[in-house]
Amino acid sequence: PNPFTNTITIEFELKNPEKMNITIYNHLGEKVETIEEDPVYRNHQVNLDAGDLPAGVYFCVIRANREIQTMKMIKL
């Protein structure tokens, strides 16, 4: 769910098995978290524990092969 409080589940789908990473940036563009996963395929979920992050706006960037997807997240 977005907005979220302490944890958020990031869901995405990949058409081919690919190694991927998720990078979380704060509103200033500073990297606050990086998650790397071994090759994943089809529907995939990553749980992010953001309990130590302050409330605010964050950006989640998912990179897999040549694809990049960005989503805005709001922590209450």
CYANA upper distance limits for C-alpha pairs under 8 A (distance plus 0.5 A):
  1 PRO  CA      8 ILE  CA      7.06
  1 PRO  CA      9 THR  CA      7.88
  2 ASN  CA      8 ILE  CA      8.19
  2 ASN  CA     73 MET  CA      6.62
  2 ASN  CA     74 ILE  CA      6.82
  2 ASN  CA     75 LYS  CA      8.31
  3 PRO  CA     73 MET  CA      6.88
  3 PRO  CA     74 ILE  CA      5.23
  3 PRO  CA     75 LYS  CA      6.18
  3 PRO  CA     76 LEU  CA      7.11
  4 PHE  CA      8 ILE  CA      6.72
  4 PHE  CA     73 MET  CA      8.26
  4 PHE  CA     74 ILE  CA      6.88
  4 PHE  CA     75 LYS  CA      5.52
  4 PHE  CA     76 LEU  CA      6.56
  5 THR  CA     50 ALA  CA      8.24
  5 THR  CA     51 GLY  CA      7.98
  5 THR  CA     75 LYS  CA      5.94
  5 THR  CA     76 LEU  CA      5.72
  6 ASN  CA     49 ASP  CA      6.62
  6 ASN  CA     50 ALA  CA      5.51
  6 ASN  CA     51 GLY  CA      4.85
  6 ASN  CA     52 ASP  CA      8.46
  6 ASN  CA     75 LYS  CA      8.15
  7 THR  CA     47 ASN  CA      7.44
  7 THR  CA     48 LEU  CA      6.05
  7 THR  CA     49 ASP  CA      5.11
  7 THR  CA     50 ALA  CA      5.96
  7 THR  CA     51 GLY  CA      7.27
  8 ILE  CA     47 ASN  CA      6.35
  8 ILE  CA     48 LEU  CA      5.85
  8 ILE  CA     49 ASP  CA      7.36
  8 ILE  CA     50 ALA  CA      8.07
  9 THR  CA     45 GLN  CA      6.91
  9 THR  CA     46 VAL  CA      6.17
  9 THR  CA     47 ASN  CA      4.95
  9 THR  CA     48 LEU  CA      6.73
 10 ILE  CA     45 GLN  CA      6.07
 10 ILE  CA     46 VAL  CA      5.67
 10 ILE  CA     47 ASN  CA      6.74
 10 ILE  CA     48 LEU  CA      7.92
 11 GLU  CA     43 ASN  CA      7.73
 11 GLU  CA     44 HIS  CA      6.28
 11 GLU  CA     45 GLN  CA      4.99
 11 GLU  CA     46 VAL  CA      7.07
 12 PHE  CA     42 ARG  CA      8.46
 12 PHE  CA     43 ASN  CA      6.34
 12 PHE  CA     44 HIS  CA      6.04
 12 PHE  CA     45 GLN  CA      7.09
 13 GLU  CA     41 TYR  CA      7.60
 13 GLU  CA     42 ARG  CA      5.32
 13 GLU  CA     43 ASN  CA      4.82
 13 GLU  CA     44 HIS  CA      6.50
 14 LEU  CA     18 GLU  CA      8.03
 14 LEU  CA     40 VAL  CA      7.83
 14 LEU  CA     41 TYR  CA      5.83
 14 LEU  CA     42 ARG  CA      5.21
 14 LEU  CA     43 ASN  CA      7.18
 14 LEU  CA     44 HIS  CA      8.43
 15 LYS  CA     41 TYR  CA      6.99
 15 LYS  CA     42 ARG  CA      6.21
 16 ASN  CA     40 VAL  CA      8.44
 16 ASN  CA     41 TYR  CA      6.23
 16 ASN  CA     42 ARG  CA      7.66
 17 PRO  CA     39 PRO  CA      5.85
 17 PRO  CA     40 VAL  CA      5.61
 17 PRO  CA     41 TYR  CA      5.00
 17 PRO  CA     42 ARG  CA      8.21
 18 GLU  CA     38 ASP  CA      8.02
 18 GLU  CA     39 PRO  CA      4.87
 18 GLU  CA     40 VAL  CA      6.08
 18 GLU  CA     41 TYR  CA      7.30
 18 GLU  CA     64 ALA  CA      6.71
 18 GLU  CA     65 ASN  CA      6.94
 19 LYS  CA     36 GLU  CA      8.27
 19 LYS  CA     37 GLU  CA      6.59
 19 LYS  CA     38 ASP  CA      5.52
 19 LYS  CA     39 PRO  CA      4.44
 19 LYS  CA     40 VAL  CA      6.84
 19 LYS  CA     64 ALA  CA      6.64
 19 LYS  CA     65 ASN  CA      7.66
 20 MET  CA     36 GLU  CA      6.53
 20 MET  CA     37 GLU  CA      6.07
 20 MET  CA     38 ASP  CA      7.38
 20 MET  CA     39 PRO  CA      7.24
 20 MET  CA     40 VAL  CA      7.99
 20 MET  CA     62 ILE  CA      7.71
 20 MET  CA     63 ARG  CA      6.07
 20 MET  CA     64 ALA  CA      4.89
 20 MET  CA     65 ASN  CA      7.66
 21 ASN  CA     34 THR  CA      7.51
 21 ASN  CA     35 ILE  CA      5.98
 21 ASN  CA     36 GLU  CA      4.75
 21 ASN  CA     37 GLU  CA      6.59
 21 ASN  CA     62 ILE  CA      6.45
 21 ASN  CA     63 ARG  CA      5.95
 21 ASN  CA     64 ALA  CA      7.23
 22 ILE  CA     34 THR  CA      6.17
 22 ILE  CA     35 ILE  CA      5.54
 22 ILE  CA     36 GLU  CA      6.91
 22 ILE  CA     60 CYS  CA      7.22
 22 ILE  CA     61 VAL  CA      6.10
 22 ILE  CA     62 ILE  CA      5.05
 22 ILE  CA     63 ARG  CA      6.87
 23 THR  CA     31 LYS  CA      7.46
 23 THR  CA     32 VAL  CA      8.21
 23 THR  CA     33 GLU  CA      6.26
 23 THR  CA     34 THR  CA      4.96
 23 THR  CA     35 ILE  CA      6.92
 23 THR  CA     60 CYS  CA      6.34
 23 THR  CA     61 VAL  CA      5.72
 23 THR  CA     62 ILE  CA      7.13
 24 ILE  CA     31 LYS  CA      6.42
 24 ILE  CA     32 VAL  CA      6.18
 24 ILE  CA     33 GLU  CA      5.56
 24 ILE  CA     34 THR  CA      6.85
 24 ILE  CA     58 TYR  CA      7.15
 24 ILE  CA     59 PHE  CA      6.13
 24 ILE  CA     60 CYS  CA      5.14
 24 ILE  CA     61 VAL  CA      6.88
 25 TYR  CA     29 GLY  CA      5.84
 25 TYR  CA     30 GLU  CA      5.73
 25 TYR  CA     31 LYS  CA      4.93
 25 TYR  CA     32 VAL  CA      6.01
 25 TYR  CA     33 GLU  CA      7.70
 25 TYR  CA     58 TYR  CA      6.08
 25 TYR  CA     59 PHE  CA      5.65
 25 TYR  CA     60 CYS  CA      7.07
 26 ASN  CA     30 GLU  CA      5.99
 26 ASN  CA     31 LYS  CA      7.13
 26 ASN  CA     32 VAL  CA      7.14
 26 ASN  CA     56 GLY  CA      8.29
 26 ASN  CA     57 VAL  CA      6.85
 26 ASN  CA     58 TYR  CA      5.04
 26 ASN  CA     59 PHE  CA      6.88
 27 HIS  CA     56 GLY  CA      8.07
 27 HIS  CA     57 VAL  CA      6.11
 27 HIS  CA     58 TYR  CA      6.21
 27 HIS  CA     59 PHE  CA      7.86
 40 VAL  CA     44 HIS  CA      7.57
 54 PRO  CA     75 LYS  CA      8.06
 55 ALA  CA     74 ILE  CA      8.03
 55 ALA  CA     75 LYS  CA      5.35
 55 ALA  CA     76 LEU  CA      5.53
 56 GLY  CA     74 ILE  CA      6.29
 56 GLY  CA     75 LYS  CA      5.76
 56 GLY  CA     76 LEU  CA      7.20
 57 VAL  CA     72 LYS  CA      7.64
 57 VAL  CA     73 MET  CA      6.39
 57 VAL  CA     74 ILE  CA      5.15
 57 VAL  CA     75 LYS  CA      6.90
 58 TYR  CA     72 LYS  CA      6.44
 58 TYR  CA     73 MET  CA      5.54
 58 TYR  CA     74 ILE  CA      6.62
 58 TYR  CA     75 LYS  CA      8.08
 59 PHE  CA     70 THR  CA      7.24
 59 PHE  CA     71 MET  CA      6.23
 59 PHE  CA     72 LYS  CA      5.14
 59 PHE  CA     73 MET  CA      6.36
 60 CYS  CA     70 THR  CA      6.01
 60 CYS  CA     71 MET  CA      5.70
 60 CYS  CA     72 LYS  CA      6.82
 60 CYS  CA     73 MET  CA      7.58
 61 VAL  CA     68 ILE  CA      7.33
 61 VAL  CA     69 GLN  CA      6.20
 61 VAL  CA     70 THR  CA      4.94
 61 VAL  CA     71 MET  CA      7.15
 62 ILE  CA     68 ILE  CA      6.11
 62 ILE  CA     69 GLN  CA      5.63
 62 ILE  CA     70 THR  CA      6.81
 63 ARG  CA     67 GLU  CA      6.35
 63 ARG  CA     68 ILE  CA      5.14
 63 ARG  CA     69 GLN  CA      7.18
 64 ALA  CA     68 ILE  CA      7.10
